[in-house]
Amino acid sequence: MLLSMTKLLSYRGRTITTDDIILIKDIISAHPSDSRRALSRRVCEAWDWRQANGQLKDMVCRGLLLHLEREGHIVQPPPKQKPRQYRRKRPELVEVNTTAITRQLKEVRSQLRFEQVRRSPHEKLFNSLIEQYHYLAYAQPVGEHLKYIVFCEERPIACLAFSSAAFAMSARDEFIGWSKEQQTNSRHLLAYNTRFLILPWVEIKFLASHLLSNCARRISSDWQDLYNHPIYWLETFVDTERFAGTCYKAANWKYLGKTKGRGKYNKTQKKLTSIKDIYGLPLDSRFREKLRQ
């Protein structure tokens, strides 16, 4: 006897079967006046398809429904609104005191204050500083992310940003030693250091590695507070054409290897971006065990 449930494809870690297509078609038929967003949420609720923090995977599901439509499996209602052309809106600029700060780390250590500014009044200040002074400028993170400003005597001196980690990275995945299923289930327990900026008027030797170490001690708790789950691993890329990665080495981050230079969305084997060194930092002595659960 043939099984009625046949696998059609995998999408973002979820296997889609013929029975799933029937369910989606039934939802579309039962709610003909719904928007595509509303239908996506209904599908998520039917599957109980949620992020680690309990929120529905609405945006992922919308991408899935669009993919299924393009493949001819379903027909969605027409969009209720025409998609807007996106133009990056630069963050509002916030003026700060740029007087030089030249000190020894031991002189300012007790005066340093970390502030997690995601969803706080200081988030505009963070965005402005990154836009003005980081060589990559500001880019709005997608998914879970945290933003830190480090203050010294109420003046901002540094910014750090972390977001969701890459889906797959061979050097990291080999180091962790997890399976594809474990990777899918536990990737939300990893975070990627997307931005690290010490403001250009700040000259404090050994400050960078000191800040990385301090941030590593608190980020898991901060992630738990905002997203209801901890973090067991940090990672980052260092552009070898600009930097040597000295501060990451000094903060005990582990060198894992190099990128291929193909970029995130490049499907060819051609080098399109600069080669970057990959660094990782376990935040728990049992990180492998916890990530493989």
TADAKA-V744925 format. One record per residue. N is the residue number from 1. RES is the residue in three letters. PSI is psi in whole degrees, -180 to 180 (* if undefined). NEAR is the number of other ideal C-beta (glycine too) atoms within 12 Angstrom. Layout:
n: {N:N}
res: {RES:RES}
psi: {PSI:PSI}
near: {NEAR:NEAR}
This chain:
n: {1:2:3:4:5:6:7:8:9:10:11:12:13:14:15:16:17:18:19:20:21:22:23:24:25:26:27:28:29:30:31:32:33:34:35:36:37:38:39:40:41:42:43:44:45:46:47:48:49:50:51:52:53:54:55:56:57:58:59:60:61:62:63:64:65:66:67:68:69:70:71:72:73:74:75:76:77:78:79:80:81:82:83:84:85:86:87:88:89:90:91:92:93:94:95:96:97:98:99:100:101:102:103:104:105:106:107:108:109:110:111:112:113:114:115:116:117:118:119:120:121:122:123:124:125:126:127:128:129:130:131:132:133:134:135:136:137:138:139:140:141:142:143:144:145:146:147:148:149:150:151:152:153:154:155:156:157:158:159:160:161:162:163:164:165:166:167:168:169:170:171:172:173:174:175:176:177:178:179:180:181:182:183:184:185:186:187:188:189:190:191:192:193:194:195:196:197:198:199:200:201:202:203:204:205:206:207:208:209:210:211:212:213:214:215:216:217:218:219:220:221:222:223:224:225:226:227:228:229:230:231:232:233:234:235:236:237:238:239:240:241:242:243:244:245:246:247:248:249:250:251:252:253:254:255:256:257:258:259:260:261:262:263:264:265:266:267:268:269:270:271:272:273:274:275:276:277:278:279:280:281:282:283:284:285:286:287:288:289:290:291:292:293}
res: {MET:LEU:LEU:SER:MET:THR:LYS:LEU:LEU:SER:TYR:ARG:GLY:ARG:THR:ILE:THR:THR:ASP:ASP:ILE:ILE:LEU:ILE:LYS:ASP:ILE:ILE:SER:ALA:HIS:PRO:SER:ASP:SER:ARG:ARG:ALA:LEU:SER:ARG:ARG:VAL:CYS:GLU:ALA:TRP:ASP:TRP:ARG:GLN:ALA:ASN:GLY:GLN:LEU:LYS:ASP:MET:VAL:CYS:ARG:GLY:LEU:LEU:LEU:HIS:LEU:GLU:ARG:GLU:GLY:HIS:ILE:VAL:GLN:PRO:PRO:PRO:LYS:GLN:LYS:PRO:ARG:GLN:TYR:ARG:ARG:LYS:ARG:PRO:GLU:LEU:VAL:GLU:VAL:ASN:THR:THR:ALA:ILE:THR:ARG:GLN:LEU:LYS:GLU:VAL:ARG:SER:GLN:LEU:ARG:PHE:GLU:GLN:VAL:ARG:ARG:SER:PRO:HIS:GLU:LYS:LEU:PHE:ASN:SER:LEU:ILE:GLU:GLN:TYR:HIS:TYR:LEU:ALA:TYR:ALA:GLN:PRO:VAL:GLY:GLU:HIS:LEU:LYS:TYR:ILE:VAL:PHE:CYS:GLU:GLU:ARG:PRO:ILE:ALA:CYS:LEU:ALA:PHE:SER:SER:ALA:ALA:PHE:ALA:MET:SER:ALA:ARG:ASP:GLU:PHE:ILE:GLY:TRP:SER:LYS:GLU:GLN:GLN:THR:ASN:SER:ARG:HIS:LEU:LEU:ALA:TYR:ASN:THR:ARG:PHE:LEU:ILE:LEU:PRO:TRP:VAL:GLU:ILE:LYS:PHE:LEU:ALA:SER:HIS:LEU:LEU:SER:ASN:CYS:ALA:ARG:ARG:ILE:SER:SER:ASP:TRP:GLN:ASP:LEU:TYR:ASN:HIS:PRO:ILE:TYR:TRP:LEU:GLU:THR:PHE:VAL:ASP:THR:GLU:ARG:PHE:ALA:GLY:THR:CYS:TYR:LYS:ALA:ALA:ASN:TRP:LYS:TYR:LEU:GLY:LYS:THR:LYS:GLY:ARG:GLY:LYS:TYR:ASN:LYS:THR:GLN:LYS:LYS:LEU:THR:SER:ILE:LYS:ASP:ILE:TYR:GLY:LEU:PRO:LEU:ASP:SER:ARG:PHE:ARG:GLU:LYS:LEU:ARG:GLN}
psi: {131:142:138:-23:108:134:130:-45:170:138:117:43:-2:132:128:126:173:-34:-35:-41:-42:-44:-46:-44:-40:-41:-43:-43:-37:-18:65:-22:-2:149:167:-35:-44:-40:-41:-43:-36:-40:-44:-44:-39:-36:-10:47:105:157:172:-26:6:-11:147:145:61:-49:-39:-41:-38:-40:-40:-47:-39:-41:-44:-36:-44:-30:-3:14:-32:167:115:159:154:150:140:-22:147:135:137:149:125:131:128:124:121:142:150:131:134:125:139:163:120:18:138:140:106:103:173:146:-41:-24:-28:-7:-46:-13:-5:136:120:137:120:114:2:130:39:167:-24:0:-36:-38:-45:-52:-41:-45:-43:-42:-40:-35:-10:139:-21:-6:-170:139:131:119:152:136:-161:137:155:151:133:140:135:126:147:115:45:5:134:135:-17:158:141:139:142:141:-176:144:166:151:-43:140:111:-43:-43:-47:-35:-38:-42:-38:41:161:171:-40:-43:-39:-44:-41:-26:5:-26:-9:8:152:150:126:98:-31:139:117:124:124:144:-17:6:122:93:108:138:9:-42:-51:-34:-42:-41:-42:-42:-40:-39:-30:-20:-15:-36:-42:-40:-38:-39:-43:-39:-35:5:28:154:180:135:-5:137:151:161:165:138:120:108:-12:-11:-35:160:-9:19:-42:-34:-41:-43:-25:13:21:148:130:126:-21:-161:152:169:-11:18:-14:169:-40:4:124:-2:180:9:144:120:-21:171:149:137:143:142:128:146:156:112:139:0:138:-22:31:-39:-46:-43:-34:-22:-6:*}
near: {3:6:9:12:15:15:16:23:20:16:26:22:23:27:19:30:22:21:19:31:28:20:26:35:23:18:29:29:18:16:22:16:13:21:21:32:23:25:37:34:26:27:38:29:19:23:26:13:30:20:24:24:19:14:21:23:29:25:21:27:37:29:19:36:40:23:23:31:24:14:16:10:25:30:20:31:21:13:16:14:9:7:10:7:6:7:6:11:11:15:23:16:16:22:12:26:17:16:14:14:29:16:23:15:25:14:17:27:19:11:20:31:24:31:28:30:31:30:17:18:12:26:28:24:32:41:32:28:41:37:26:26:30:26:16:17:19:30:19:23:24:13:27:33:33:40:42:42:40:41:28:31:18:16:25:38:41:41:42:44:37:39:30:29:35:28:21:19:30:17:23:35:30:17:24:31:14:28:15:15:16:21:27:22:20:29:34:33:37:45:39:36:41:33:33:38:35:31:34:18:21:33:19:28:19:22:33:35:26:28:39:35:28:23:41:36:20:27:41:29:19:33:34:21:18:25:30:17:27:28:43:34:43:43:42:41:39:30:21:20:14:15:20:16:29:18:29:33:21:19:29:19:32:24:25:29:23:23:29:22:21:18:19:18:10:14:9:11:10:11:15:16:19:19:20:31:29:34:39:39:37:28:33:21:9:14:29:24:17:24:33:21:15}
